[in-house]
């Protein structure tokens, strides 16, 4: 069994080399989709892979993700961002997991480090220079099957697509550490995410967009004080 890493990037030069170097032993193929970088992201990506593609941004993360997985040639797809990290001790566990094709996907626990104590799911536990964290379960690893796709313009997910065809997603205790607040343009991105969540609420009224919007507002309120 083999794994394609699928990433969408924009101006991720500062984090990309470290990320790809840390995870190269886990993956068999790297797919990089650039959505308009003005830094050295593409040049850094070229040191690790020839599978680099450009995608015109259309205010929809799912569209970019779906473009990336169309380029994947391996049996399993792992989608991540440069500000995430899987501990090397879990690499062998993931390799064992993908031998079981009885599940279409595996969900991991995303541990988001934050200083926003008012976040509704905040847990106080200082680490990595942050006051605490909040958890989010995400299907990050899934079989490269025709018909599977991401939905939602932001906080995109492949879970719905897997369930629509009767596929099973196995919950795991594997943690992905996430450091969104370390980005220089973090506040700008949060404001942008809030606008995309308004779009998500309009297009997908049955989603949890309203709850996600309230969370984004609490984050922005923290950094505006």
C-alpha positions in Angstrom: 0.0 0.0 0.0 1.2 3.5 -0.9 0.4 7.1 0.1 0.1 10.3 -1.9 0.5 13.4 0.2 -1.8 16.1 -1.3 -1.2 19.7 -0.3 -2.5 23.1 -1.4 -0.1 26.0 -0.6 0.2 29.7 -0.9 3.2 31.6 0.4 4.2 28.7 2.7 8.0 28.9 2.0 8.9 29.3 5.6 7.2 26.1 6.7 7.2 23.9 3.6 10.8 22.6 3.6 10.6 21.6 7.3 7.3 19.9 6.8 8.2 17.9 3.7 11.5 16.9 5.3 9.7 15.7 8.5 7.1 13.6 6.6 9.1 12.2 3.7 9.5 8.8 5.3 5.7 8.4 5.6 4.7 9.2 2.0 5.4 7.7 -1.4 4.3 10.6 -3.6 4.0 14.4 -3.1 1.4 16.5 -4.9 1.8 20.2 -4.4 -0.9 22.6 -5.7 0.1 26.2 -5.6 -2.8 28.7 -5.5 -0.8 31.9 -6.2 2.4 32.1 -4.1 4.6 35.2 -4.4 7.4 33.7 -2.2 9.7 30.8 -2.8 7.2 28.0 -2.1 7.4 26.5 -5.6 11.2 26.5 -5.6 11.2 24.7 -2.3 8.6 22.2 -3.5 10.8 21.4 -6.5 13.5 20.1 -4.1 11.1 17.3 -3.0 8.8 16.6 -6.0 8.1 17.2 -9.7 4.4 17.0 -9.1 3.7 20.7 -8.8 0.6 22.2 -10.2 -1.0 25.7 -10.3 -4.6 26.3 -9.5 -6.5 29.6 -9.9 -8.1 30.4 -6.5 -11.9 30.5 -6.6 -12.7 31.2 -2.9 -13.3 27.5 -2.3 -10.9 25.2 -0.5 -12.7 22.1 -1.6 -12.2 23.0 -5.3 -8.5 23.2 -4.7 -8.4 20.0 -2.6 -10.3 18.1 -5.3 -7.9 19.3 -8.0 -5.0 18.1 -5.8 -6.5 14.6 -5.3 -7.2 14.2 -9.0 -3.4 14.3 -9.5 -2.7 11.6 -6.9 -1.5 8.2 -8.2 -1.1 6.1 -5.0 -3.7 3.9 -3.3 -4.2 6.2 -0.3 -4.4 10.0 0.0 -3.1 11.9 3.0 -4.1 15.6 3.0 -2.2 18.1 5.2 -1.0 21.6 5.5 2.5 22.9 6.2 1.6 24.1 9.7 0.6 20.5 10.7 2.8 17.7 12.0 2.4 13.9 12.6 4.8 12.4 15.1 7.3 10.1 13.5 6.4 7.4 16.0 3.0 7.1 14.3 4.4 6.6 10.8 4.6 2.8 11.3 1.0 2.7 12.7 -0.3 4.5 9.6 1.5 2.1 7.4 -0.1 -0.8 9.1 -3.6 0.9 9.0 -3.6 1.2 5.2 -3.1 -2.5 4.8 -6.8 -2.8 5.9 -9.0 -1.8 3.0 -12.1 -2.5 4.9 -12.2 1.2 5.7 -12.4 4.0 3.1 -11.0 6.5 5.5 -9.3 7.1 8.9 -9.9 10.1 11.1 -7.2 11.7 13.2 -7.3 14.1 16.1 -6.2 17.5 15.1 -4.7 19.3 18.1 -4.8 23.0 17.5 -2.5 25.0 19.7 -3.9 28.4 20.7 -3.8 31.3 23.1 -7.5 31.9 22.7 -8.8 30.9 26.1 -12.4 31.8 25.1 -12.4 29.2 22.4 -15.4 27.0 23.2 -13.3 23.9 23.2 -10.2 25.3 24.9 -8.2 23.1 27.1 -5.5 24.8 29.3 -2.2 23.0 28.9 0.8 25.2 28.1 3.0 23.8 25.4 5.0 25.0 22.4 4.6 28.5 23.7 0.8 28.4 23.6 -1.6 28.5 26.6 -3.5 25.4 25.5 -5.3 23.8 22.6 -8.6 22.6 21.2 -9.4 19.3 19.4 -11.0 18.6 16.1 -11.6 15.2 14.6 -10.9 15.1 10.8 -10.7 12.3 8.2 -7.2 13.0 6.9 -6.4 9.7 5.3 -8.6 8.0 2.7 -8.5 5.6 -0.2 -7.9 7.0 -3.6 -11.3 6.1 -5.0 -13.2 7.6 -7.9 -16.1 9.7 -6.7 -14.6 10.7 -3.4 -14.4 14.5 -3.1 -14.3 17.3 -0.6 -17.2 19.6 0.1 -17.6 23.0 1.7 -15.8 26.2 0.7 -14.0 26.2 4.1 -13.4 23.6 6.8 -13.6 21.3 3.9 -14.3 17.6 4.5 -14.3 14.3 2.6 -16.4 12.6 5.3 -19.8 13.3 3.6 -18.5 11.8 0.3 -17.3 8.6 2.0 -20.6 8.2 3.8 -22.7 8.8 0.7 -21.3 5.7 -0.9 -21.6 3.6 2.3 -18.0 3.7 3.2 -16.7 3.4 6.7 -14.3 5.8 8.5 -12.2 4.4 11.4 -11.6 6.7 14.3 -7.9 6.6 15.5 -6.1 8.2 18.4 -3.3 9.5 16.1 -2.7 13.2 16.7 -1.9 15.8 14.2 -0.4 18.9 15.8 -1.5 22.1 14.2 0.0 25.6 14.7 -2.3 28.1 12.8 -1.5 31.1 15.0 2.2 30.9 14.0 1.4 32.3 10.6 2.3 35.9 10.0 -1.0 36.6 8.3 -3.1 34.6 10.8 -5.7 37.4 11.6 -6.1 38.2 7.9 -6.8 34.5 7.2 -9.3 34.3 10.1 -11.3 37.2 8.7 -11.3 35.5 5.3 -12.4 32.2 6.8 -15.3 34.0 8.4 -16.4 35.3 5.0 -16.2 31.9 3.6 -18.2 30.5 6.4 -21.0 32.9 5.5 -20.9 31.4 2.0 -20.9 27.9 3.5 -24.0 28.7 5.6 -25.8 29.9 2.5 -24.8 27.0 0.3 -25.1 24.3 3.0 -27.7 25.4 5.5 -27.7 22.0 7.2 -24.0 22.2 8.0 -22.5 23.5 11.2 -21.4 26.8 9.6 -23.3 28.9 12.2 -21.4 27.3 15.1 -18.1 27.6 13.2 -18.8 31.3 12.6 -19.3 31.9 16.3 -16.0 30.2 17.0 -14.2 32.4 14.4 -15.7 35.5 16.0 -14.4 34.5 19.4 -10.9 34.1 17.9 -11.0 37.5 16.2 -12.4 39.1 19.3 -9.4 37.7 21.3 -6.9 39.2 18.9 -8.7 42.6 18.6 -8.4 43.2 22.3 
